[in-house]
Amino acid sequence: MHAWQTINMEVRLTEEFSRKNPVFPVSLVKPYFQTEEDKFPSRKKNPTPPEIVEVEDSAGPAKKIIKARKIGLNGKDQRQYLVIFNYQTADKDK
């Protein structure tokens, strides 16, 4: 890495980028971190997705949808709903 009057930096590029110009403005050059863990050691890696609970047919129709969210699970977008069911107590809401 060479500094060109502290305005530009020349960096070593891999073979993949050999045709690119190796000189960049200093404002674009940032420190390299091996992994995100080095930069953010207290960050959780991958939060586990919530458990998918199948609703029994005996629960009856939903009375009200309280909350909805869209999540990515196994590479697919899925919607999850928090609902209140008719004829059920609050502890059985899913």
trRosetta pair geometry for C-beta under 8 A, 3 or more apart (Angstrom, degrees):
i j d omega theta_ij theta_ji phi_ij phi_ji
1 9 6.0 -7 -169 -176 98 105
1 10 6.5 165 -152 81 45 60
1 11 5.5 2 -107 -106 88 61
1 12 7.0 -88 -59 -7 66 83
2 9 7.1 156 77 -159 46 55
2 10 4.3 3 50 46 95 112
3 6 5.6 12 176 -80 121 52
3 8 7.7 143 -163 83 48 50
3 9 6.0 -27 -104 -105 57 73
3 26 7.9 33 -136 -87 92 115
4 7 6.3 -61 97 57 84 80
4 8 4.2 -12 58 67 119 97
4 9 7.1 -158 15 -78 86 23
4 10 6.6 82 -30 -25 109 96
4 23 6.8 11 1 -145 146 117
5 8 7.3 39 51 27 81 80
6 26 6.4 6 172 -56 57 154
7 25 6.8 -49 160 -137 69 73
7 26 6.2 -129 -175 -7 21 111
8 23 5.1 21 168 -180 129 100
8 24 6.5 156 -157 79 79 29
8 25 5.9 -57 -103 -100 69 40
8 26 6.6 -125 -94 -35 17 76
9 23 7.1 165 83 -150 35 56
9 24 5.6 -23 61 63 86 82
9 25 7.8 33 16 135 81 10
9 26 5.7 103 -24 -92 103 66
9 29 4.9 16 38 -50 148 156
10 22 5.2 54 -161 119 77 101
10 23 5.0 -28 -92 -93 77 74
10 24 7.9 148 -94 16 29 68
11 22 5.5 -145 60 -174 60 90
11 24 6.5 -1 1 12 115 115
11 29 7.2 167 -54 -116 129 117
12 22 7.1 15 -97 -150 20 136
13 16 7.8 -114 158 66 95 68
13 17 4.1 -97 174 88 127 112
13 18 6.4 177 99 -83 113 41
13 20 6.0 -174 -138 64 172 110
13 22 5.4 -136 -13 -102 111 99
14 17 5.7 76 58 23 71 93
14 18 7.7 -84 109 -49 42 76
15 18 5.3 -11 -155 -38 43 118
17 20 4.5 -32 178 19 91 126
24 28 5.0 -103 169 75 116 120
24 29 5.7 132 97 -59 123 93
25 28 5.1 85 68 5 84 102
25 29 7.6 -155 97 -12 45 88
26 29 5.7 -57 -149 28 41 112
33 36 7.2 85 114 -89 130 31
33 38 4.9 -171 -171 79 102 120
33 39 4.6 7 -156 -50 168 108
34 38 5.3 88 48 -16 90 147
35 38 5.4 115 59 -3 70 94
35 39 7.7 -145 102 6 47 86
36 39 5.6 -62 -154 44 44 107
36 40 5.8 -20 166 37 82 102
36 43 6.8 -63 143 68 108 143
37 40 7.0 -79 -125 70 23 62
37 41 5.9 55 178 -108 67 56
37 43 7.5 -137 -108 56 52 98
37 45 7.9 -10 -80 -90 104 90
38 41 7.2 10 -133 -67 15 85
40 43 3.9 33 131 -12 119 125
44 47 5.7 63 115 -69 137 77
49 71 6.6 129 -138 153 114 145
49 73 5.6 95 -143 -108 169 103
50 71 8.0 173 26 -24 98 173
50 80 7.2 80 66 -140 130 169
52 73 8.0 87 -57 -165 126 167
52 80 7.9 -125 -114 -106 80 113
53 94 5.2 -119 94 -161 136 130
55 59 5.2 -67 179 19 101 151
55 94 5.9 -177 -90 67 96 143
56 59 5.3 124 69 -26 75 93
59 85 4.8 -86 168 -135 98 160
59 88 6.2 -3 -156 -60 79 142
59 92 7.4 -172 -126 148 101 118
59 94 7.9 -64 -126 19 158 120
60 85 5.7 118 68 178 90 108
60 86 4.9 -93 120 68 131 94
60 87 5.3 60 21 45 162 117
60 88 7.2 -171 41 -31 112 103
61 85 7.3 153 93 -150 32 77
61 86 5.7 24 69 15 77 123
62 65 6.5 42 149 -63 140 72
62 81 7.9 -12 -127 129 161 138
62 83 4.3 -51 -142 -180 123 141
62 84 7.0 103 -168 71 76 45
62 85 5.7 -68 -113 -101 50 62
62 86 7.4 135 180 -10 8 81
63 83 7.4 140 44 171 63 91
63 84 4.7 -54 62 102 109 91
63 85 6.0 111 -4 -175 93 12
63 86 4.6 131 -65 -61 99 69
64 83 6.7 166 86 -157 44 70
64 84 4.6 12 51 44 91 109
65 68 6.1 12 167 -50 125 103
65 81 5.3 -61 -139 -163 106 118
65 82 7.3 105 -167 72 62 52
65 83 5.2 -38 -105 -100 56 86
66 82 4.5 -57 64 103 106 99
66 83 6.5 -178 5 -100 83 25
66 84 6.3 88 -42 -24 106 91
66 93 7.8 41 -5 179 138 138
67 81 7.2 161 86 -156 52 49
67 82 4.2 21 49 37 93 117
68 79 6.1 -6 -172 -172 104 105
68 80 7.1 162 -154 84 55 48
68 81 5.1 -15 -103 -104 82 75
68 82 7.6 -143 -67 20 41 71
69 79 7.2 161 84 -152 36 60
69 80 5.4 -13 61 58 85 94
70 77 5.7 2 -179 -172 106 105
70 78 7.2 163 -154 82 59 34
70 79 5.4 -33 -98 -96 70 70
70 80 7.9 171 -91 17 23 72
71 77 7.4 157 83 -150 30 58
71 78 5.8 -24 65 63 79 84
71 79 8.0 140 19 -104 69 22
71 80 6.2 13 8 -4 114 116
72 75 7.0 4 -179 -119 100 13
72 76 7.1 157 -153 76 63 26
72 77 5.8 -39 -95 -93 65 58
72 78 7.6 129 -118 17 18 77
73 76 6.3 -34 70 64 66 77
73 78 5.1 -24 28 14 116 127
82 93 7.1 49 -178 153 80 110
82 94 7.5 -139 -135 125 56 32
83 93 6.7 -158 89 -159 48 89
83 94 6.9 -4 50 70 84 62
84 88 7.6 -171 -177 69 61 105
84 90 7.6 -29 -126 -112 100 67
84 93 5.4 -33 -104 -113 56 121
85 88 4.0 40 78 18 108 133
85 92 6.9 -61 40 108 124 104
85 93 6.7 -175 6 -106 84 64
85 94 7.9 26 -27 23 116 85
88 92 4.4 -109 180 79 116 126
88 93 6.9 144 112 -67 124 60
89 92 5.5 89 61 8 70 102
90 93 5.7 -24 -162 -10 48 117
